[in-house]
Amino acid sequence: AIFGTVDYDAVRLDLGAITRYFQTFSAAVRSAGYRVGVYGSGFICQSIRDDLGLADLAWLAQSSGWTGTRGYTSWDILQGVESQLCGLDIDADQAVTDRDYGQWVITG
């Protein structure tokens, strides 16, 4: 999967521009043979994936003060709190474990 992001607290006033972006983004990503994901607030994940069907997967931003985030429970990936591992900044994300959430898999 390839995720498009809305990395700020978008509000309803922004939804028209965000929808147009995701219409173009989704068409391009799907035509290349990938699934589409959306990263953002609960409001954005709900709007883009659940309401409009422009994404297949939802990656919920960790910013719990963003619009709709606290009540959104249909995520595939939940961004975790930033921490450090071997000197690198990482997010300890939580993903659903019972289905494919767009992860890369090494085979062979």
Secondary structure, 3 states (H helix, E strand, C coil): CEEEECCCCCCHHHHHHHHHHHHHHHHHHHHCCCCEEEEECHHHHHHHHHHCCCCCEEEECCCCCCCCCCCCCCCCEECCCEEEECCEEEECCEECCCCCCCCCCCCC
